[in-house]
Amino acid sequence: MADRAGGDGVTTAYLQDFEQSLAVAPRTGWLEELRRKGREAFARTGLPTTRDEDWRFNTLAPLASAEFRLAPADATVKVEALAPFLLGLEGASTLVFVNGRFAPGLSTLPAATTGVTVANLAAAVIDQGDTIRRHLGHYEPVSKGGFSALNAAFIHDGLYVHVAAGADAGAPIHAIYVTSGRGAGAASHLRNLIVVEPGARAAVIESYVGLTGDSYLTTAVTEAMVGAGAFLEHSKIQRESEQAYHVGTTHLHQDQDSRSESFAISFGGALCRNNLDMVLDGPGVDSQLFGMYMGRGRQELDNHTSILHAHPNCSTREVYKGILGDNAHGIFNGKIYVTPEAQKTDAKQTNRALLLSETARIDTKPQLEIFADDVKCTHGATVGSL
């Protein structure tokens, strides 16, 4: 019998927090409308279940039985507590969010650079509302699924990066999303927007961390638009509590002749789900996707990738590797879709997993759907043990 997630009681609990979240969110008409659309979509669908094909390998019952209420503000976190999560990157700027809220006292913003805007989303909506309106919610619609709708309903804060045409953002931009001890049993909903205009360059790192071993929920959605001839290096590091639940989606939308490199690293979480959706929306696009996950105990680490080749002469390289011990469970579901117009596509996909115990396991499902006849596409999976 399929596990149930998002029963009426749990769905109601999330919806009750919706009105509370409006009190602290930016009061912008179009943004309020996006939130309400998310609320309505979530009220209809709730959270996914194992009857949904994309979730059939997951263990969702614990998530269904927990009521995660909106995480409270916490001004007690000290900069010393963040030391283990800093990456020591020379010149990098650091934006810290505690329980879903920007913490300026813990953050180091970059020096002013012509054509480069780095800010928290809640503040940026006031100053760059027109740019944000053109992109926010455009690539990850509320109709995408229960978690996308839930995240949209609670859009409040997160990272905002805008790099104007031809500009270079320079040193990496590092956003750290912290759940503190006050966030135990609570939910934080992060929303990030990255816009790299034509010919521009940027490197962005997202780190999701927990300061305690408590159970809590993090939902995160990142929408990134990479303009023609632009380059984006995007990294996501997940080091949540091993009792926590993390559901994140990254959507990369690339225009003609753009390049991207994506890194997804997962260590924490009782359940960690990383969705990576990539749309190659112009000829000559090049994308590289790399993932690494390590699980122990009863952790469940899930990576779902989807790559849409919609134009000719594009290439993608995808490699995900995992190490699983104890009773850990890994999931990899990768799909490459090639439209009839996408001739000369060159795509390779690989998933490799190493099992360190007889009780560790992985479900792997690499997929190709090809509707063009002049392509070079391969996919494969390898599972081994010591």
C-alpha positions, 0 to 999 in steps of 0.5 A: 500500500502506498505511503501517504504524504500531505494528508488533510491535517498536515495540509491544513497546518501548512495553510494555516501558516500562510496568512501568518507569512503574509504579515512579514512578506513584501507587500507587492501585488503581483507577488501576493498573487503568485503566493495565493496561486501557490496556496490554491494549488497546494490546497488542491494537491497536497504533498506527493505520495508514492502513487506518483511515479516520480516519488514511488521509490521514496519513503514518505510516511514520516513526512506525512505524519509530521506537522512542520509549522513556519520556523520562528525568527532567531537572532541568537545565532553567532558568527562562530557557529557558521565557521564549519560551513564557510568554504574559505574562498578568497574574496567570496561574499556570504549571505546568511539566512537563519530559519528562512530570514536574512541575517545581515549581521552575519553576512558579508556583501560584495563590494559594489560592482557595476552591473552586479546586484547581490541581495536578499530577495525580500529587499530586492523586490522593492528595488528591482521588482520589474526584473524579478517579476519577469523571472520569478515563478516563470521557470518553476510554476506552481503547477509543477507539484505539491512542493513547488506549490508549497514553496510558492505559497511561502515566498519571502526571502532567499538569494537574489543575483542579477548580473547585467549583460557583459558583466562579471560577478567575480568571486563566488557568491555564497548563500548559507541557509541555516536552521537553528535550534529554534527551528526544530519541528519547523519549516523554512521555505527558501526562494532564490533567483539568479539572472545572468544576462547575455555575455555575463558570468557568475559563480553561486554556491548554496549551502543548506545546514543545520546547527542541531540534530533535530527534525525539521523541513526545508523546501528550496527553489532556485530559478536561474536564467543564463542568457545567450553566451553567458556562463553560470557555475552553480553549486548546491551543498546539503548538510542538514541534520540527519533527522531533517527533510530537505526538498529542493528544486533547481531550474536552469534555463539556458539561452543560445551558446550559453554554458553552465556547470552544476554541482549537487552534493548531499550529506545530510537529511533523513530524506533529501530530494534534489530536483534538477531541471534543465532547459536548453533553449537555444542552439550551441548550449553546453551543460555539465552536471555533477552530483555526489551523495553519501548516506549512512544510517537510514538516510534516503538521498534522492537525485532527480534530473531532467534535461530538455534538448530543444535545439540543435548542436547542444551538449550535456555531460552528466555524472552522479556518484554515491556511497551508501552504508548501513541501511541508507537508500539512494535514488537516481532518476535521470531523464534526457529528452531530445525533441525532433528539432534537436539534431546534432545533440551530444548527451551522456549520462552516468550514475555510479553507486558504491554500497558499503553494506549488505543492507544499503541499496539504490534505485537507479533509473537512467532514461533517454527519450529521443525523437531526433535521428542525428544524435550521440546519446548514451546512458548507464548505471553501475552499482557495486560493493566492496 
